[in-house]
Amino acid sequence: MNRTKNILTDTFGREHTYLRISLTERCNLRCTYCRPADGIPLLPKSHLMNFEEIYTIAKTFVNHGVTKIRLTGGEPLVRKDAHLILEKLATLPVELAITTNAVTVDRFVDSFKKYGIETINVSLDSLDPEKFKQITRRDYFRKVYANIMLLIDYGFKVKLNTVLMKGFNEDEIVNFIKFTKGHPVTVRFIEFMPFDGNKWNLEKMVSYKDVMTSVNNGFSENRVIRLQDAPNDTSKNYKIEGYLGSFAIISSVTNPFCDTCNRLRLTADGHLKNCLFSAAESDLLTTLRDGKSIEPVIRKAVQLKLKMRGGMNTLEKLKNPELHEKNRSMITIGG
């Protein structure tokens, strides 16, 4: 394949090999940073991709060089045909992964094994049951915790995604890292990011620097080991000497990784987003249903990708609420 003419290579030479597909806007949790407090208007089922359309669009991306697909939501496992979607996508020559809140993951572990899923990201913002209830507006902590243990027992590579917010869970950083002492998981601390309806401001954000200050206060410096980051990695990776697991920091706000970004996102209603922060979208589903090729639409979308954070290349722009409101809420983009 001539990579210089690949429809997934943008004007900055970034090759996009990683596609994140949102299966649904629905979720069985109500996390405050992901979903507006007054909820979202859910699209009719007819507006969403069915399993055949998901497969057809995914196959097109794979044909042009995508090597990894991650299923997201909402909560992807609330779809009634989730098993069927896994079965279809497992026939493609890609690494298949999933991000889940783990509420119902016990119903899917056998399917995950059957269809070759090895890495599972679990959203978990607190190790305290009451805080968990506060942030998710649901009382499912014990069920989620038990399912995380189940995933570990089954031998999956588990990553815990923890969105940090000042005044809420930044005091749990050391406890999360201590959780990796006896459990082979990676805890990934994520800077709070701005989206429509989540009332973001810079004062709520726990930065990369803040996390490392907590780390250095909780552990002696010689025990904190800097790990080698993988190519196109979004995180800076560490571990504590002697611990089974590791921890990482995803600093999309203070230390963006845009130069090496290889990710594209497909929303549940079949719109392609070339950047998480960008409000611009390209409608692949309507094009597909009209019987037309989606390849020109994909090429144009990739070529229009901006150099950094959808054009919000300064903190001043990032702090402008009018720019956040042009984008979707996180739950309708896909985690």
C-alpha positions, -999 to 999 in steps of 0.1 A, spaced: 0 0 0 13 35 -9 11 52 25 16 87 10 -18 83 -8 -36 66 20 -69 82 28 -61 79 65 -29 100 64 -35 137 72 -17 169 60 7 166 89 18 131 79 -1 114 108 -12 79 99 -45 69 115 -44 32 125 -68 33 155 -106 36 152 -128 41 182 -164 31 175 -193 42 198 -220 15 198 -246 36 217 -253 68 235 -271 49 263 -254 41 296 -264 25 329 -244 51 348 -248 89 349 -213 102 354 -212 140 359 -182 147 337 -196 127 308 -233 134 307 -251 168 313 -271 168 346 -304 172 328 -296 142 305 -294 141 267 -321 136 240 -315 101 228 -316 95 190 -342 71 176 -329 36 169 -332 43 131 -306 70 134 -280 47 148 -257 23 130 -270 -13 130 -245 -42 134 -241 -46 96 -234 -9 91 -209 -9 119 -191 -39 103 -192 -24 68 -177 10 79 -151 -7 101 -141 -30 73 -135 1 51 -112 16 77 -93 -17 81 -89 -20 43 -70 14 45 -47 6 74 -66 6 107 -50 -21 129 -69 -15 162 -106 -10 169 -119 -1 204 -156 -3 212 -170 25 234 -203 42 243 -222 53 263 -218 19 277 -213 -5 247 -225 -36 266 -260 -22 270 -267 -28 233 -288 -59 229 -268 -70 199 -234 -64 215 -225 -101 213 -232 -101 175 -212 -70 170 -182 -86 187 -186 -117 166 -187 -97 133 -158 -74 142 -137 -103 154 -135 -115 118 -115 -85 108 -76 -86 110 -74 -61 139 -67 -58 176 -102 -56 191 -106 -38 225 -134 -23 246 -140 4 272 -167 -4 297 -180 7 331 -179 -30 340 -214 -30 355 -225 -60 333 -191 -73 322 -196 -106 340 -221 -115 312 -195 -110 285 -162 -125 297 -167 -157 277 -175 -137 246 -144 -115 252 -122 -146 253 -140 -162 223 -135 -132 201 -99 -124 210 -103 -93 231 -73 -91 254 -74 -55 267 -103 -40 286 -104 -5 299 -127 1 329 -139 35 339 -135 39 377 -132 73 393 -131 63 430 -122 34 452 -147 48 478 -183 34 474 -199 67 484 -178 88 461 -185 63 433 -222 67 439 -218 105 439 -200 107 406 -220 80 388 -254 87 404 -257 50 408 -249 25 436 -230 -1 417 -195 1 432 -194 -34 447 -206 -49 415 -180 -30 394 -152 -39 418 -162 -76 417 -162 -75 379 -128 -59 378 -115 -88 400 -132 -112 376 -115 -97 346 -81 -100 364 -89 -136 373 -97 -143 336 -63 -130 326 -74 -99 307 -51 -69 305 -71 -44 326 -67 -6 326 -86 16 350 -95 50 336 -97 76 364 -108 111 356 -94 134 383 -113 164 396 -101 188 423 -121 187 455 -134 152 446 -109 124 440 -74 139 438 -68 127 473 -72 91 460 -42 92 437 -18 74 461 -46 49 470 -51 40 433 -14 35 429 -12 13 460 -40 -8 444 -15 -18 417 8 -33 444 -11 -66 444 -31 -63 411 -16 -65 376 -36 -35 363 -26 -1 349 -44 29 365 -46 58 341 -52 92 356 -70 114 330 -71 152 331 -106 166 333 -115 177 297 -141 202 285 -172 190 267 -207 203 263 -227 202 295 -199 191 319 -193 225 335 -155 223 329 -131 249 341 -94 249 346 -97 252 383 -114 217 385 -85 200 366 -58 180 383 -28 184 360 1 161 352 22 182 375 -3 178 403 -4 141 399 34 138 401 35 160 432 11 135 449 32 106 436 64 121 450 48 129 483 35 93 486 65 73 474 102 78 477 117 91 445 140 61 438 109 37 438 91 56 410 102 40 377 95 58 344 84 32 318 89 33 281 58 47 264 45 27 234 44 44 199 14 67 196 8 64 233 -15 90 249 -1 84 284 31 88 303 37 56 321 52 47 355 53 20 381 64 17 417 93 -7 422 81 -41 432 44 -35 423 26 -59 400 8 -31 381 16 4 369 1 38 365 0 64 338 -11 100 332 -31 112 302 -26 149 300 -47 160 271 -50 195 284 -15 204 298 7 181 277 -13 172 245 -1 143 224 -14 157 191 18 153 171 16 115 173 -22 111 172 -33 81 152 -70 80 164 -103 86 147 -137 83 163 -170 70 149 -201 81 168 -231 58 174 -250 77 147 -222 71 121 -205 104 122 -167 105 119 -148 129 142 -112 134 133 -104 148 168 -120 144 202 -120 182 208 -133 191 174 -169 200 168 -166 191 131 -181 158 120 -186 139 87 -217 119 82 -207 84 70 -239 66 78 -261 87 55 -236 83 27 -235 46 32 -273 43 33 -275 63 1 -254 36 -16 -224 59 -21 -188 52 -13 -177 65 22 -141 67 12 -141 102 -2 -159 114 29 -133 97 51 -104 112 31 -118 148 33 -124 144 71 -88 132 77 -74 160 55 -93 186 75 -78 174 108 -61 204 126 -27 202 142 -38 204 178 -71 198 198 -94 207 170 -79 242 168 -79 249 205 -41 252 205 -39 275 236 -53 273 271 -71 305 265 -91 289 236 -96 258 257 -111 280 285 -137 295 261 -170 278 269 -185 288 236 -160 264 219 -169 235 242 -206 240 235 -201 236 198 -189 200 205 -210 171 217 -212 159 253 -188 131 259 -215 104 261 -226 111 226 -190 112 212 -179 79 227 -154 75 255 
